[in-house]
Amino acid sequence: MIFARVTGTVVCTLKDEKLVGFKLLLVQPVDLKNEPRGNPLVAVDTVGAGEGELVLVVQGSSARQTVRTQERPVDASIFAIIDSVEEGGRRVFEKASDAQPARNSR
């Protein structure tokens, strides 16, 4: 599982028919300090995530294990929106206090 921040939306007018109706989001893997880790990914959204949210992403065959992505050509899926994270007995992330402004890429 990968911590990632949703940074944008990917629009594909023409795509495989098995992906019609799916929202594709651009996500940036991050560490618990919200520092980028690696390259951005395109992931199928299975939970209604939005830009700026911290999410959990799975890749490979695990990405096809959700009810919505079974038998679909998917390599990365967002399967959870993170509410909070505790590490070593202390809260290191709280969605309510995570004021990540939406980024304007224009």
Residue, then its C-alpha position, 0 to 999 in steps of 0.5 A: m500500500i502506498f500513501a499518496r496525495v491526489t494532485g489532479t485528474v486525468v481525462c481520456t476521451l478514448k479508452d478501453e470500454k472496461l474503463v468507461g465511467f471510471k475517474l482517473l486521478l493523478v496521485q503523488p506518493v508521499d511520506l508521513k511528512n507529506e514529502p514526495r516519494g518517487n514519480p506520480l501515478v495515474a490511479v483509478d478512483t474507487v472511493g470518490a477521492g478528491e484533489g488534495e486528499l491523502v489516499l491509499v493506493v495499491q498497484g499490480s494485481s492488488a489493484r484489480q481486487t476491488v469490487r469495481t476493478q475486477e477484470r479491468p485493465v488497471d495497475a493502480s487503484i485508490f481504495a481508501i481516503i485516509d482520515s488519520v494516521e497514528e505512529g508510535g502512539r501519537r497522531v501524525f496525520e489528521k484529515a480535519s487539520d490537513a489544510q492542503p490547498a488545491r494546486n492550480s497547475r495552469 
